[in-house]
């Protein structure tokens, strides 16, 4: 329930599981995820925020995935499957960079290991294990049937987008789909196996985190990718042309940060069709995300009031127009179906009075980012003295530079105001920002792990509009005992964890 999460002051860290250490080329839901929960507990943190957990899309962005319901196969850990005898230790011997993810080499290697584990499962799993998988597949049938078939077809058709598949499959003719399910039964079962393992592993980790007093904060992108199981399965819910291609796409208009705006390229929803359907797809989507996380951040909240519609043949976002979103109707339907919603509204950017009014009516806390706070004067809404309690404050999000990187590149005005406000001479700017966030009235205070460690720009997770992002990983020897102790003391002194448990020095 909403009240059980937002009823106390909390603080936490943003870290996507792919950034965790580990021997298999990228972080996953294996032992290092549990070590990180232990570290959060030691540091007095009660929140772990991730990026979207779904399959990564073009450029390996977790915000452009092939499913709004599935988990990322790259997050499936090998250790639990090896312990069951489904995967041999010899198959895991590979050399990878332990501070950067090489997705081009990593993805086929990890997929091959998953196929080996699937073969091991089929050959040696117990009756109870087979029954457990069958039971899970049955429980998730509403989304898993389409996703597993989509992935089987995707593998069979290489780089082709789904509208270019044979017409019977692209148009989902019943006879063609039935034949594909027969022909691809083994491949479909493989993708069900991968999702079963993801879900079992994630739920086990979630239970461990809860036992340590840590709650999980998920991330829900407002839009989905065109080449996704969701769009292929329900094309009637999107604004597509007669061939299945997007007629219009998502983005944001030109602003201070970009003279041409941002053309994201996602297909746009047919909100009238979704309304007529009782927003059933959204209800199912939010319900699934709340199975994976305790709180969900919804990206681009303003798009529910109005969104920027760009003709699909336009190369930039300049020639777009504003269109009305579903507004209250969607959140009324969600609340009626799911009860109070533990949601954080990402209300960054150019926010209108209508967007602010919708957020207030929903009761969702909004976001404030300290790196944006020093560009104006003392009345800037992102400065902590202007916060309201129903706020989630970030030193920076995954789209921001690290705090030391920001300090190195910010304007003279920003640096001067930050020196006086925080205060800092720059040598400990990341700790100064962490303190300012923690001691604010905001209900949640969050920061990137990079900011706890004081890392510079080369450790940035994402630069919007750039390629080659999402590859950052850390090593445990970067994380000394002092960082956890210092973070714990800040959290305890600011009322975000128990002083008694931490035994703060006098």
N, C-alpha and C positions, 0 to 999 in steps of 0.2 A: 504494500500500500504506500501511497505517497507520503503519508505522515511518518511512516517508520524509517524513511530514508532522509528526508529533509528536516527532521525534527531536532537535529543537533548539528553543531558546527563540525565540519569535517575538512580534512585536507588529503591530498593524494598526488599521484604522479601519473603523467601520460607516458606510456611506453607500448608500442605495438609489439605483439609477441614475436614477430619476425626479427626484431632488434635484439632479442635475447641472445646470450652466448650459447654455444653448443657445437658439437663436432660435425653436424650434417649439413653445413652450408647456409643455414638460416635458422633463426629461432623458431621454436615450436612449442607444443603443449607438453613437453617432456620435463625432465628433472629441473632444468634451469627456470622454468616457470614457477615451480614450487619454491626454489631458492629465492626468487624475486618476491614472492608473497612473504616469505620469512623476513626478507630485508625490509619490506614495507612495514611489517609489524614491529620490527626492531626500531625503525625510524619514526614510529608513532603515527603512521599513515593509515587511514581507513578507506581510501579509495584507490582503485587502479583503473585508469581510463585507457582504453585501447582505441585504435582506429577500426573501421568496419571489418568484421571477421569473415566476410564473404570472399569468394574466389576473386583474385585480382584480375583486372582487365588490361587493356592496352597500356603499355608503359609500366605495367605491374602496379597500377594505382588501385588501392582498395576501394576507391570511390567510383569505379567503372567496372563492376564485376558482372559475371555471367549469371548470377542468381541473387535475389534479395532474401533468400531463405537458407541457402546452403552455406556450409563452412568452407574455408579455404583449404584445399587438399595439402598445401605446403605447410600447414600448421599441424598436421597429424604427426605425432611423435612415433618414432620407431621402437623406442625402448619397451613400451608395454607389449607390442606385438612380438618383439624378440623374446621377451620373457615367457610368452605363451608358446614359443617354438614355431611361430609362423614365419620368422625371418632369421637368417643365419648371421652371426657376427661378421663373417667374412664379407658379406655383401655390403656392409656399411663402411668398408675401408676406402676412403676417398679423401683427397686433399682439397680443401676450400680455404679461401681467405676468411679469417675469423673476425674481421672488422668491416667488411663490405659484402653484400650479396651479389653474386654474379648470376642473375636470373637465367641468362641464356644457357649456361651450363647446369644450373641447379634444377630447373623445372623438369627436364627430361630425366635427370638422374633420380630425383625424388619420386617421380611418377613410376619409374621402373621398379624402385624399391617397394612402392605400394602394390604394384602388380605381383611382385614376388610374395609379399605378405598375404595377398588375396589367395594366391595359389596354395600357400601354406595353410591358410585358414580352411580352404576347401578340402585339403588333403588330411588335416590332422585335428581340426577343431572338434570339441566334444558336442554331443547332442544338445547339451544345455546352451553352449555358445551359439550353435546354429539357431536354436529356438529364440535366444535373446535377440539375434539380428532380425529374424523374421518378425518378431513382435514389434521391434522398433520400426522396421520398414512399414508395417501395417499402420502404426500410429502416426507416421509422417506422410502417409500416402497422398494427401491433398496437394503437397508441393513436390514430393520426391518422385512421383511417377513421371511428371513432365521434365523435371530436372535431369533425372538419370537417362531418359530417352534423348533429351537434347544433347547431353554430353556424349552419348554414344554416336549420335548423328554428326556432332561437331568433329569428333575424332575421325569419322569416316570421310568427311568432306573437306578436311584440311583447312585451308585459309578462307574458304568461301563463307560469306555471311548467309544467314538462314534464308533470306528471300531468293538466293541463287541456288538453293537445293532443288532437287526435282520437285515439280509443282505439287504433286500429291503430298509430299512431306512439308513443303513450305506453307501450303494452304491447309495442312492438317486434315486431309481427307481421311475418314475413319478406316477405310480399307488399307490405305498406305501406312497408316500408323500401326494398325494391327499386324501387318506383315513385317514392319520394321521391328516390332517388339519380339516377334518370333525369330527373325534372322539375327538379332543382336542381343538375345537373352543373356548371354554370358557377359558381354560388355556392360549391359544395363545393371546386372547384379554386381559387377565390380564397382561401379560408381555408387551404388547403394551401400556397399561395404565401406568405401572410403568415408561416406557421410556418417554412417553408423559409428565408425571409429572416432571421427571428429567429435561427434556429439557425446559419446561416452567419455572421452578424454576431457572434453571441456567441462562437462557437468561434474566430473570428479574433481577437477581443479577448482571449480566454483565452490564446491562444498568445502574443500580445504581452505580456500580464502575466507569463507564465512566463519570457519572455526578459529581463524586468526583475527577475526574482527574486521576483515577487509571486504568491502563491497565493490562490485564490478560496474564500471560505467562504459556502456557501449556507444556506438556511433551509427546513425542511420542516415545515409545520403537521401536527399529528397527524391532524386531521380535514379533510374536504372539505365543500364546500357541497352542499346538497340540489339546487339548480338547477345541476347540473354534468354534464358529459359522463360523468364517472365513475359517478355515482349512476344516471343514466338508462341507461347501457350495461350496468351490472351491479347491478340492484336487489336481486338475491339476496344480495349481500354486505352489505346494510344492514338495519336494523330498521325496516321500512316497513309501513304497513297495506295493506289490500286495494286502496286507491285510489292507492297510490304515495306517500302523504304520510308523513312521519316519525311513528312511534308514540311515540318517545322522542327527546330531543335532548341535546346535550352542554352542559356548563357546569362550574362549580365551586361548592361549597357556601358558605353564609355564613361570613365570617371577620372578622378585625380590620379589613379594608379595606372590607367591604361587608356590611351587615346582611341583605341579600337574596341574596347571592352573585352569580354572573354566569351568565346564561342565554345561551349563545353561539348556540344554535339549530341547530348542525350535526347532521345525522343520525348516529346511532351505528352502528358496525360490528356485523355479526353475526359475532363472532369464531369461533363454532363452524363457520360456513360457510367462513370464510377458512382455518381449520385444515384442514378437509376438502379444500380446494383446494390445500393445500401452501403457503399464503400467496403464491400466484403473483402476485396483484395487487401486494402489497407488494414483492416481489422486483423486479418490473418498475418500480415507482415509485422505489425507492431506486437501482436501476441507472441510470435516466434522470437522477436528480438528481446522481449521481456522474459523469455525462457533462458536466454543466454546471458543476460545482464540484469542488474538490479535497478539501474537507471539508464536511460537512453538519451543521448544528445541527438536532436534532429537538426541536420545540416540545412542551411538556407531557409530558415523559418519564414522569412518574408515572402517566399514563393507561394505560400499558402494564401496570402492576401492578393498579391499580384506578382506576375512573373514575366520575364523578358522572352518574347517569342521571336525567333530568328528564322527567316526563310532558309530551308535546308541548302539551297544553292548559293547562299551568301558565304564568302570566305571569312568574314569577320562579323562581329556583333553590332556593327554600326547601324545597319538598316533593320533593326528590330522594332518591336512595339510592346507596350504593356498590355497584358491580358489578366483578367480577374481569376483568382484561384478560388478554392472551395470555402475558405474562411471558416466560420463557426460550424457549418454543417458537418465537416469532416470530424472535428474534435468532439462534437456532440455525439456522433455515431460511435466514435472510439470509446468515449467514456461510458456510454450506455452499454456497450458490449464488454468492456474490460474493467470498468471501475476507474478509480482515480489513477491517473497516469504519471509515473515518476519520470518526467521528461525535462530535459534542459533544452531551451530554445536558443539556437544559434542565431542571434539577432544582430549580427555585425554588418557593416556596410552602411548604405544609405537607407535608413529606417524611417518610414513615414508614421504619421500619427495613427493611421489605420492598423499598421503592423503592431505598434506599441499597444493599442487598445485590444487587439486580439490576444496578445500575450498576457495582458492583465486579466482578460476574461477567462483564459484557460488556467491562470494561476501558475504557469510555468516560470521558473527563474530564467532570466536572460543572462547574457555573457558580457564580461568586460575583460579587455586585454591590456595589461599595463604597458606593453611596448607602444601602444597607440596613445597613451595618456598624456604624453609630454609635448605634443605637437601644437597645443593651443595655449589657453590661459587657465586660471584657477577654476573656472567653471566647466572645464572639460568633463563630460560624464564618466570618463574612464578613470579619473583620479579618485582614489579610495574615499576621500571625504565626501564625495558626491554619490556614493553607493546607497542602495537600499538593501535590507537583509536578504530579500528574495533575488539574490544575484550569485552567479558563479564567476569567480575571478581567476584569470590565468595570467601567469607571467608572460607566456606566449603559447600559441597552439602549434600543432604540427606544421602549419603553413608559415609560421614565423621563423626568423633567424633565431639562433640561441641568444640568450641575453648578452653574453660577452660579445657576440658577433654584432648584435644590434648596437651596443655601445660604441663599437669601433667604427660603425658606418652612419650613426644618426647625425642629425643636424646640430649645429652649435646651439640653437635655441633649445632643442630637446635635451641636450647634454647639460646645459646650464640649469634648466628647470629641474631635471632629475637630481643634479648635485644638491640643490637646496631641499627638494621635497623628500628624498629618500632617507637621509642624506647619504652621499657617497662621493668618493674621489675617483671612482671607477675601478679600483683594485678589487673590490668585493661587490661589484654591482649586482651580480646574480643573487647573493645573499641579501642585499638591501631590498631587491625586488621581492624576494621570497618573504621577507619579514613584512613588507608593506601589504602584500596580498594576505598573509596569514592573520595580521592584526586588523584587517578591515572587517566591516560588519557582514560581508558576504557569507552566505551559508556554506558554500564550498570554496576552497582555495586549491588550485591545481597548477602544476608546473611540469615541464618536460624533464625527464631524467637528465638530459644534457645540461639543464640549468642548475640542478643540484650539484653536478660534477664540475660546473664552471667551464664547459667546453666551448670552443670557438666555432666559427662559421663552417668549417669543413665537416662538422658533425651535424649539420642541419638535415632534418628528415625530408623536407619538401620545399621546393621553390615553385609556387604556382606558375603555370605556363611553361615550365622547363621540362626537359627530358632527363632521364638518368637519375631520378629521385627514388625514394622509398628503399634505399639499399643500406642504410646505416645500421651498424651493430656495435655493441659495447663489449668490453672484456671485464671480468670480475676484478682483475687487479687494478682497474681504474677506480674502483669503488672502495675507498678505505673506510675504516670504522668511524673516522671523524665526521664524514658527511652524514651518516645515519644519526649519530649522536646530536649533531648540531641541528639537523632537521627535526628531530624528536623534541629538543628543547624549545624550538620556536613553536612547534605545534602545541606543546603542553602549555606554554606561557600564554598562548593566544586562545586557549580554551577549545582546541580542536582534538585533544586527546587528554587522558587522565594524568594529572601531575603526580598523583600518588603512585601510579604504576611505574612512571619513569624515574621517580626519585631524583628530581632536579636538585642540583647542588645549591646550597644557601648562598 
